[in-house]
Amino acid sequence: MMMPNSDLKVLGEKVRTERKLAGLTQEQLAERCHVSTKHIANIEKGSMNPSYEILLAIARVLPVSLDALITPGMGKTEIELKEFNRIYLSCPEAVRETLMDSTRTLAKHLTEFYSKIENP
């Protein structure tokens, strides 16, 4: 079944946005997905309906879920979770545990701080 053109445009914009956030060129994404640069360009323009295999390859290369790619209107929480994921995955393995410990500690302290402000 073909996606409506408007959905293809939204999908293309998501792919472009995620690619740029990942710091990749169209050429780099195409190479990692084993497709041509023109194929990626056409997806990003919304002029090509990509196959499941291509969407899966894109989702594996970019730090984004397949759901996020194909579901218009992902919420703010999903976007923020993707950003956390991107930050986490950009760190070397040795740094990730420290990052997680620091994040947990910061979240605990901020939660306590805001609780005191809201309930003096």
C-alpha positions in Angstrom: 0.0 0.0 0.0 1.3 3.4 -0.9 1.6 6.1 1.8 -0.2 9.4 1.0 2.1 12.1 -0.3 1.7 14.2 2.8 2.9 11.3 5.0 5.9 10.8 2.7 6.8 14.4 3.1 6.6 14.1 6.9 8.6 10.9 6.8 11.2 12.6 4.6 11.5 15.6 7.0 11.9 13.2 9.9 14.7 11.3 8.1 16.4 14.6 7.2 16.1 16.0 10.8 17.4 12.8 12.4 20.3 12.5 9.8 21.4 16.1 10.5 21.1 15.6 14.3 23.3 12.5 13.9 25.8 14.7 12.0 25.6 12.6 8.9 25.5 13.7 5.3 23.1 12.1 2.8 26.1 10.3 1.3 27.1 8.8 4.7 23.6 7.7 5.5 23.2 6.2 2.1 26.5 4.3 2.5 25.6 2.9 5.9 22.1 1.9 4.6 23.6 0.3 1.5 21.5 2.5 -0.9 22.4 5.3 -3.3 22.6 9.0 -2.2 19.8 9.7 -4.7 17.6 7.2 -2.9 18.1 9.0 0.4 17.6 12.4 -1.2 14.3 11.2 -2.8 13.1 9.8 0.6 14.0 13.1 2.3 12.1 15.1 -0.4 9.0 12.9 0.1 9.1 11.7 -3.5 9.8 8.1 -2.7 8.0 5.5 -0.7 10.8 3.6 1.0 10.5 -0.2 1.6 10.3 -1.7 5.0 13.9 -2.9 4.6 15.1 0.6 3.9 13.2 2.2 6.8 14.6 -0.5 9.1 18.1 0.2 7.8 17.6 4.0 8.4 16.3 3.3 11.9 19.3 1.2 12.7 21.8 3.8 11.5 20.1 6.8 13.1 19.4 6.8 16.8 15.7 6.7 16.1 13.0 4.0 16.5 11.1 2.8 13.5 7.9 4.0 15.3 9.3 7.5 15.5 10.1 7.5 11.8 6.7 6.4 10.6 4.4 8.0 13.3 3.6 11.6 12.6 3.3 13.9 15.6 5.6 12.2 18.1 5.4 13.9 21.4 7.9 16.1 23.2 8.8 13.2 25.6 9.7 10.9 22.7 11.9 13.6 21.1 13.6 14.2 24.5 14.2 10.5 25.0 15.7 10.3 21.6 18.1 13.1 22.5 19.1 11.4 25.7 19.7 8.2 23.7 21.8 10.1 21.2 23.9 11.7 23.9 24.3 8.3 25.7 25.3 6.5 22.5 27.7 9.2 21.5 29.8 8.6 24.6 32.5 5.9 24.8 31.5 2.8 26.7 33.7 3.7 29.6 31.9 7.0 30.1 28.4 5.7 29.9 28.2 4.4 33.5 29.4 7.7 34.9 26.9 9.5 32.7 24.1 7.4 34.0 25.1 7.8 37.6 25.4 11.6 37.2 22.0 11.7 35.5 20.4 9.7 38.2 21.9 11.9 40.9 21.0 15.2 39.1 17.4 14.0 38.5 17.1 13.1 42.2 18.4 16.5 43.4 16.3 18.5 40.9 13.2 16.6 41.9 13.8 17.3 45.6 14.6 21.0 44.8 11.4 21.5 42.8 9.4 19.7 45.4 10.6 22.2 48.1 9.8 25.1 45.8 6.3 23.9 45.0 5.5 22.9 48.6 7.4 25.3 50.9 
